[in-house]
Amino acid sequence: MVGSTFIAANGLVIGVDEAGRGPLAGPVVAAACVLGAGAPEGLDDSKKLSAKRRAQLEPLIRQSCHWTLGVADPEEIDRINIFAATMLAMTRAVSALVEALGMEPDEVLIDGNKTPAGRVPQWRWQARAIVSGDGLVPCISAASILAKEHRDRLMREAALAHPHYGWDRNMGYPTAEHQEALRCHGPSPLHRKSFKPVAQLTLFD
């Protein structure tokens, strides 16, 4: 977490987004970000940016903004479900950022239509959900890029240990290649056993 804090007219605002709700394998990753005064231009929803552009923006965000990450692993996803795990990852990211900043935010802006407020006991901040916020609010856009790039790196690293599934290409999403590998080789320890395409396999006891 680096950068000089930029306090907007409406106070300290944290943007939050996640990556990895839909894949069959790997963690869900959330990022929390406060824009720095030198934040890069051209921030947008990570899904709308090319891989090359995301790779260019990520180090600029890391250098100029305050940011932290929160992760919920596949075991947690299976135990509490993907929605609850996403809310937990967001809470972990914001908690870490608030601790690092040493100050409380005036508001936390979250991409989507729900927030962890009332859903995660540790959540204590004023929160507002913004549908398509990752393409509308720069601090959420920055969080979107950070979460996506970090999770993609995790999946590329995991692909080295589990090469059958093509995670370096599909990032754990249910592509035809990934699902065929599941049928041929069975699930890995990083697969989400509660997700239907994995749960339907007869390989589990």
C-alpha atoms as a printed R data frame, in Angstrom:
    type eleno elety resid chain resno       x       y       z
1   ATOM     1    CA   MET     A     1   0.000   0.000   0.000
2   ATOM     2    CA   VAL     A     2   1.611   3.236  -1.169
3   ATOM     3    CA   GLY     A     3   0.705   6.663  -2.423
4   ATOM     4    CA   SER     A     4  -0.324   9.959  -0.901
5   ATOM     5    CA   THR     A     5  -3.883   9.920   0.360
6   ATOM     6    CA   PHE     A     6  -6.347  11.937  -1.670
7   ATOM     7    CA   ILE     A     7  -9.274  13.173   0.428
8   ATOM     8    CA   ALA     A     8 -12.205  14.008  -1.822
9   ATOM     9    CA   ALA     A     9 -14.695  16.761  -1.094
10  ATOM    10    CA   ASN     A    10 -16.996  14.150   0.433
11  ATOM    11    CA   GLY     A    11 -14.243  12.731   2.650
12  ATOM    12    CA   LEU     A    12 -12.190   9.559   2.554
13  ATOM    13    CA   VAL     A    13 -13.807   7.166   0.074
14  ATOM    14    CA   ILE     A    14 -12.777   3.562  -0.449
15  ATOM    15    CA   GLY     A    15 -13.676   1.705  -3.639
16  ATOM    16    CA   VAL     A    16 -14.161  -2.057  -3.526
17  ATOM    17    CA   ASP     A    17 -14.553  -4.738  -6.160
18  ATOM    18    CA   GLU     A    18 -13.958  -8.459  -6.465
19  ATOM    19    CA   ALA     A    19 -12.750 -10.980  -9.016
20  ATOM    20    CA   GLY     A    20 -13.523 -14.650  -9.201
21  ATOM    21    CA   ARG     A    21 -17.143 -15.262  -8.264
22  ATOM    22    CA   GLY     A    22 -17.862 -17.427 -11.305
23  ATOM    23    CA   PRO     A    23 -14.883 -19.788 -11.664
24  ATOM    24    CA   LEU     A    24 -14.963 -23.466 -10.712
25  ATOM    25    CA   ALA     A    25 -11.564 -23.246  -9.045
26  ATOM    26    CA   GLY     A    26  -9.391 -20.864  -7.070
27  ATOM    27    CA   PRO     A    27 -10.148 -18.111  -4.576
28  ATOM    28    CA   VAL     A    28 -12.339 -15.074  -4.758
29  ATOM    29    CA   VAL     A    29 -10.257 -11.905  -4.409
30  ATOM    30    CA   ALA     A    30 -11.432  -8.466  -3.341
31  ATOM    31    CA   ALA     A    31  -9.505  -5.216  -3.531
32  ATOM    32    CA   ALA     A    32 -10.040  -2.009  -1.587
33  ATOM    33    CA   CYS     A    33  -8.574   1.202  -2.958
34  ATOM    34    CA   VAL     A    34  -8.306   4.879  -2.073
35  ATOM    35    CA   LEU     A    35  -7.195   6.894  -5.063
36  ATOM    36    CA   GLY     A    36  -3.961   8.791  -4.727
37  ATOM    37    CA   ALA     A    37  -3.439  12.280  -6.101
38  ATOM    38    CA   GLY     A    38  -1.387  10.771  -8.941
39  ATOM    39    CA   ALA     A    39  -3.794   7.983  -9.843
40  ATOM    40    CA   PRO     A    40  -3.579   7.029 -13.522
41  ATOM    41    CA   GLU     A    41  -6.112   8.125 -16.104
42  ATOM    42    CA   GLY     A    42  -8.126   5.678 -18.156
43  ATOM    43    CA   LEU     A    43  -9.414   3.594 -15.249
44  ATOM    44    CA   ASP     A    44 -12.369   1.392 -16.171
45  ATOM    45    CA   ASP     A    45 -14.071  -1.893 -15.444
46  ATOM    46    CA   SER     A    46 -11.308  -4.497 -15.664
47  ATOM    47    CA   LYS     A    47 -13.513  -6.665 -17.908
48  ATOM    48    CA   LYS     A    48 -13.658  -3.860 -20.480
49  ATOM    49    CA   LEU     A    49  -9.895  -3.434 -20.589
50  ATOM    50    CA   SER     A    50  -7.519  -5.572 -22.591
51  ATOM    51    CA   ALA     A    51  -5.053  -7.753 -20.713
52  ATOM    52    CA   LYS     A    52  -2.276  -5.483 -21.969
53  ATOM    53    CA   ARG     A    53  -3.975  -2.345 -20.670
54  ATOM    54    CA   ARG     A    54  -4.710  -3.917 -17.283
55  ATOM    55    CA   ALA     A    55  -1.073  -4.914 -17.006
56  ATOM    56    CA   GLN     A    56  -0.067  -1.320 -17.727
57  ATOM    57    CA   LEU     A    57  -2.490   0.204 -15.236
58  ATOM    58    CA   GLU     A    58  -1.962  -2.151 -12.313
59  ATOM    59    CA   PRO     A    59   1.570  -1.022 -11.359
60  ATOM    60    CA   LEU     A    60   0.525   2.615 -11.738
61  ATOM    61    CA   ILE     A    61  -2.363   2.054  -9.336
62  ATOM    62    CA   ARG     A    62  -0.104   0.209  -6.904
63  ATOM    63    CA   GLN     A    63   2.429   3.036  -6.972
64  ATOM    64    CA   SER     A    64   0.023   5.971  -6.669
65  ATOM    65    CA   CYS     A    65  -2.880   4.733  -4.549
66  ATOM    66    CA   HIS     A    66  -3.562   3.157  -1.171
67  ATOM    67    CA   TRP     A    67  -4.804  -0.388  -1.621
68  ATOM    68    CA   THR     A    68  -5.135  -3.778   0.030
69  ATOM    69    CA   LEU     A    69  -6.452  -7.202  -0.947
70  ATOM    70    CA   GLY     A    70  -8.746  -9.689   0.748
71  ATOM    71    CA   VAL     A    71  -9.000 -13.357  -0.224
72  ATOM    72    CA   ALA     A    72 -11.423 -16.184   0.508
73  ATOM    73    CA   ASP     A    73 -10.106 -19.592  -0.492
74  ATOM    74    CA   PRO     A    74 -12.027 -22.487  -2.102
75  ATOM    75    CA   GLU     A    75 -12.534 -24.231   1.239
76  ATOM    76    CA   GLU     A    76 -14.214 -21.121   2.636
77  ATOM    77    CA   ILE     A    77 -16.307 -20.768  -0.511
78  ATOM    78    CA   ASP     A    78 -17.553 -24.340  -0.123
79  ATOM    79    CA   ARG     A    79 -18.257 -23.878   3.571
80  ATOM    80    CA   ILE     A    80 -20.195 -20.601   3.500
81  ATOM    81    CA   ASN     A    81 -21.136 -20.207  -0.239
82  ATOM    82    CA   ILE     A    82 -19.673 -17.891  -2.851
83  ATOM    83    CA   PHE     A    83 -21.790 -14.861  -1.985
84  ATOM    84    CA   ALA     A    84 -20.846 -14.968   1.698
85  ATOM    85    CA   ALA     A    85 -17.206 -15.614   0.782
86  ATOM    86    CA   THR     A    86 -17.233 -12.573  -1.506
87  ATOM    87    CA   MET     A    87 -18.634 -10.398   1.271
88  ATOM    88    CA   LEU     A    88 -15.968 -11.794   3.611
89  ATOM    89    CA   ALA     A    89 -13.142 -11.078   1.150
90  ATOM    90    CA   MET     A    90 -14.399  -7.502   0.770
91  ATOM    91    CA   THR     A    91 -14.493  -7.079   4.534
92  ATOM    92    CA   ARG     A    92 -10.948  -8.387   4.849
93  ATOM    93    CA   ALA     A    93  -9.713  -5.977   2.189
94  ATOM    94    CA   VAL     A    94 -11.376  -2.938   3.751
95  ATOM    95    CA   SER     A    95 -10.290  -3.914   7.273
96  ATOM    96    CA   ALA     A    96  -6.685  -4.176   6.140
97  ATOM    97    CA   LEU     A    97  -6.823  -0.831   4.352
98  ATOM    98    CA   VAL     A    98  -8.417   0.997   7.288
99  ATOM    99    CA   GLU     A    99  -5.753  -0.435   9.596
100 ATOM   100    CA   ALA     A   100  -2.975   0.594   7.228
101 ATOM   101    CA   LEU     A   101  -4.360   4.109   6.771
102 ATOM   102    CA   GLY     A   102  -5.010   4.585  10.469
103 ATOM   103    CA   MET     A   103  -8.259   6.374   9.716
104 ATOM   104    CA   GLU     A   104 -11.876   5.490   9.073
105 ATOM   105    CA   PRO     A   105 -13.508   6.071   5.682
106 ATOM   106    CA   ASP     A   106 -16.483   8.363   5.286
107 ATOM   107    CA   GLU     A   107 -17.953   5.899   2.803
108 ATOM   108    CA   VAL     A   108 -17.161   2.615   1.108
109 ATOM   109    CA   LEU     A   109 -18.392   2.289  -2.477
110 ATOM   110    CA   ILE     A   110 -18.893  -1.274  -3.671
111 ATOM   111    CA   ASP     A   111 -19.496  -2.570  -7.175
112 ATOM   112    CA   GLY     A   112 -22.794  -4.431  -7.473
113 ATOM   113    CA   ASN     A   113 -26.133  -4.335  -5.721
114 ATOM   114    CA   LYS     A   114 -25.238  -5.618  -2.247
115 ATOM   115    CA   THR     A   115 -22.718  -4.773   0.473
116 ATOM   116    CA   PRO     A   116 -21.322  -6.685   3.461
117 ATOM   117    CA   ALA     A   117 -23.255  -4.392   5.827
118 ATOM   118    CA   GLY     A   118 -25.457  -6.588   8.003
119 ATOM   119    CA   ARG     A   119 -23.987  -9.712   6.414
120 ATOM   120    CA   VAL     A   120 -20.487  -9.863   7.897
121 ATOM   121    CA   PRO     A   121 -20.230  -9.192  11.639
122 ATOM   122    CA   GLN     A   122 -16.886  -7.395  11.288
123 ATOM   123    CA   TRP     A   123 -18.253  -4.842   8.796
124 ATOM   124    CA   ARG     A   124 -18.727  -1.461  10.506
125 ATOM   125    CA   TRP     A   125 -18.539   1.161   7.760
126 ATOM   126    CA   GLN     A   126 -21.046   3.219   5.831
127 ATOM   127    CA   ALA     A   127 -21.402   1.364   2.537
128 ATOM   128    CA   ARG     A   128 -23.128   2.012  -0.757
129 ATOM   129    CA   ALA     A   129 -23.572  -0.478  -3.579
130 ATOM   130    CA   ILE     A   130 -23.315   0.902  -7.111
131 ATOM   131    CA   VAL     A   131 -24.460  -1.260 -10.011
132 ATOM   132    CA   SER     A   132 -21.781  -1.209 -12.732
133 ATOM   133    CA   GLY     A   133 -19.706   0.916 -10.381
134 ATOM   134    CA   ASP     A   134 -16.499  -0.584 -11.742
135 ATOM   135    CA   GLY     A   135 -17.110   1.339 -14.952
136 ATOM   136    CA   LEU     A   136 -18.474   4.485 -13.319
137 ATOM   137    CA   VAL     A   137 -16.452   5.248 -10.188
138 ATOM   138    CA   PRO     A   138 -12.652   5.498 -10.562
139 ATOM   139    CA   CYS     A   139 -11.784   4.123  -7.115
140 ATOM   140    CA   ILE     A   140 -13.940   1.056  -7.810
141 ATOM   141    CA   SER     A   141 -12.374   0.732 -11.267
142 ATOM   142    CA   ALA     A   142  -8.929   0.719  -9.671
143 ATOM   143    CA   ALA     A   143 -10.046  -1.954  -7.206
144 ATOM   144    CA   SER     A   144 -11.460  -3.987 -10.089
145 ATOM   145    CA   ILE     A   145  -8.113  -3.954 -11.880
146 ATOM   146    CA   LEU     A   146  -6.145  -4.821  -8.745
147 ATOM   147    CA   ALA     A   147  -8.414  -7.746  -7.871
148 ATOM   148    CA   LYS     A   148  -8.458  -9.136 -11.402
149 ATOM   149    CA   GLU     A   149  -4.708  -8.919 -11.931
150 ATOM   150    CA   HIS     A   150  -3.898 -10.447  -8.542
151 ATOM   151    CA   ARG     A   151  -6.298 -13.342  -9.008
152 ATOM   152    CA   ASP     A   152  -5.045 -14.026 -12.519
153 ATOM   153    CA   ARG     A   153  -1.511 -14.278 -11.167
154 ATOM   154    CA   LEU     A   154  -2.654 -16.730  -8.500
155 ATOM   155    CA   MET     A   155  -4.294 -18.912 -11.133
156 ATOM   156    CA   ARG     A   156  -1.277 -18.845 -13.417
157 ATOM   157    CA   GLU     A   157   0.859 -19.955 -10.492
158 ATOM   158    CA   ALA     A   158  -1.651 -22.685  -9.621
159 ATOM   159    CA   ALA     A   159  -1.545 -23.884 -13.232
160 ATOM   160    CA   LEU     A   160   2.097 -24.842 -12.769
161 ATOM   161    CA   ALA     A   161   1.105 -27.366 -10.098
162 ATOM   162    CA   HIS     A   162  -2.135 -28.414 -11.828
163 ATOM   163    CA   PRO     A   163  -1.432 -28.168 -15.565
164 ATOM   164    CA   HIS     A   164  -4.355 -30.302 -16.803
165 ATOM   165    CA   TYR     A   165  -7.036 -27.639 -16.429
166 ATOM   166    CA   GLY     A   166  -5.639 -24.760 -18.486
167 ATOM   167    CA   TRP     A   167  -5.910 -22.257 -15.647
168 ATOM   168    CA   ASP     A   168  -3.221 -20.095 -17.218
169 ATOM   169    CA   ARG     A   169  -5.733 -19.517 -20.022
170 ATOM   170    CA   ASN     A   170  -9.189 -19.823 -18.424
171 ATOM   171    CA   MET     A   171  -8.346 -18.622 -14.874
172 ATOM   172    CA   GLY     A   172 -10.571 -21.355 -13.473
173 ATOM   173    CA   TYR     A   173 -13.703 -20.352 -15.376
174 ATOM   174    CA   PRO     A   174 -15.890 -23.166 -16.758
175 ATOM   175    CA   THR     A   175 -14.619 -23.251 -20.330
176 ATOM   176    CA   ALA     A   176 -15.115 -26.376 -22.425
177 ATOM   177    CA   GLU     A   177 -11.417 -27.147 -21.968
178 ATOM   178    CA   HIS     A   178 -11.629 -26.867 -18.200
179 ATOM   179    CA   GLN     A   179 -14.766 -28.980 -17.900
180 ATOM   180    CA   GLU     A   180 -13.355 -31.695 -20.144
181 ATOM   181    CA   ALA     A   181 -10.202 -31.800 -17.991
182 ATOM   182    CA   LEU     A   182 -12.405 -32.126 -14.915
183 ATOM   183    CA   ARG     A   183 -14.133 -35.146 -16.436
184 ATOM   184    CA   CYS     A   184 -10.833 -36.731 -17.415
185 ATOM   185    CA   HIS     A   185  -8.709 -35.968 -14.363
186 ATOM   186    CA   GLY     A   186 -11.198 -35.214 -11.613
187 ATOM   187    CA   PRO     A   187 -11.099 -32.182  -9.345
188 ATOM   188    CA   SER     A   188  -8.015 -30.703  -7.733
189 ATOM   189    CA   PRO     A   189  -7.780 -29.417  -4.152
190 ATOM   190    CA   LEU     A   190  -8.393 -25.921  -5.547
191 ATOM   191    CA   HIS     A   191 -11.741 -26.792  -7.115
192 ATOM   192    CA   ARG     A   192 -14.927 -25.520  -5.504
193 ATOM   193    CA   LYS     A   193 -16.716 -28.713  -4.584
194 ATOM   194    CA   SER     A   194 -20.007 -26.893  -3.974
195 ATOM   195    CA   PHE     A   195 -20.194 -25.616  -7.558
196 ATOM   196    CA   LYS     A   196 -22.544 -27.687  -9.700
197 ATOM   197    CA   PRO     A   197 -20.174 -28.804 -12.502
198 ATOM   198    CA   VAL     A   198 -17.730 -30.067  -9.858
199 ATOM   199    CA   ALA     A   199 -20.338 -31.416  -7.444
200 ATOM   200    CA   GLN     A   200 -21.978 -33.453 -10.216
201 ATOM   201    CA   LEU     A   201 -18.866 -35.517 -10.688
202 ATOM   202    CA   THR     A   202 -19.079 -38.930  -9.090
203 ATOM   203    CA   LEU     A   203 -15.476 -38.729  -7.929
204 ATOM   204    CA   PHE     A   204 -16.348 -37.372  -4.505
205 ATOM   205    CA   ASP     A   205 -17.017 -39.739  -1.662
